[in-house]
Amino acid sequence: MRPSKLIFLPGAAGRSDYWDTVAAALQHPARRCSLGWPGFADVPARDDVQGFDDLVRLVQAEIDQPCALIAQSMGGAVALSAVLQRAPAARAQVTHLVLAVTSGGVDLSGVGAQDWRAAFLAERPRVPRWFTDLRLDVSAQLPELRQACLLIWGDSDPISPVAVGERLQAGLAQARLVVLPGAGHDLVLTHATDVARLIDEHLSFSPHELP
């Protein structure tokens, strides 16, 4: 099954425009839906968004047709949770996952990941601490996910080293890991052309066809 809707999720910055360059470069015909996190950056706060599970519900509300979830950094934790918290029979509506430099949702111990939170919050005091302080590990549930999953990492990322992508790849049933030379944690911005090409290739595969 191919997705008819692409849902883009930002990281901890919460910007609704984070994926815009990649989304515009994609050839895939599916409708684009770019989410931002209410109260974080350019998105007005909402009374019904006061914690991580509220973000998960925002994403789940958009899964109203065959969708691909495309997430960066901490947005990967939201994407994984949005699928895993659905009833097993409903998970198939998410046809594809794309996780770029994900830094949440898995155990980061022993991989040499740099703790980014203090410096990040100093620059972005509006970001709620309930998001940056999140310690979520869904590693044990990863084998339940049957979606075709593309993992995009950079080999120069101190926040989410390639070892994190390798850990995800080992836990997921159908995952392909691509490492971009010289790319860092902002590879969605700095390597937008390469990222768009990889996503277009990925969305052309059905799960059983994934190489």
C-alpha positions, 0 to 999 in steps of 0.5 A: 500500500502506498501512502496518500498523505505524508505527515511531517513531524519536527524535533524538539524545536517544534517548528511547523516549517522544519521539513518544508524544503524536503517536502517541496522537493519530493516527487511523491504525489501524496498530500503533505501535512506539516505539524508543529508543536503547540506552544513551542516555536511558531505554533500558538499554544493550546490548552489541550496540549500539556504533555507528550501524550497530547502530541501523540494524540495530535498526530494520531488525529491526522492518521485518517487515511494511508499515511507515512510518518516522517519525523526528525530527532525527538519527533521520532519518539512521537511518531513511534508512539503514535503507531504503537498506541494504536490498536494493532489492527489500525497500525497498518494505516501508517504504511511507512516510517521515516526517522531522521537522526531520532534521539528519543524513544530508544535507550541511548546509553552506551552509544556516546550521545551528547546531552543536548538539553541544557544548551538547547533550552538556553537558546529556546526557553519557550520549549516545555521541559516535559518534552526535553526531559522525556525519557521514553524507551519503546525498544521492546515494542519495536518488533511489533512495527511492520511498517517499511522504515527508513532511518537517515543518519549522519556520520557527524552527529554527536546528539544521535550517533550512527549507533542509535540508528543501528540500534533502531535498525536491529529492533525494527522488522523492516528497516533500512539505515542510510548514513550521509557522510559529513551530515550532522543533526540538522541534516534535514536542513543541510542535506535536503536534496539527498533526504528528499531523494531517499524518502521518494525511493522509500515511499515507492516500496511496499513493506514486503518489497523493502530491500 
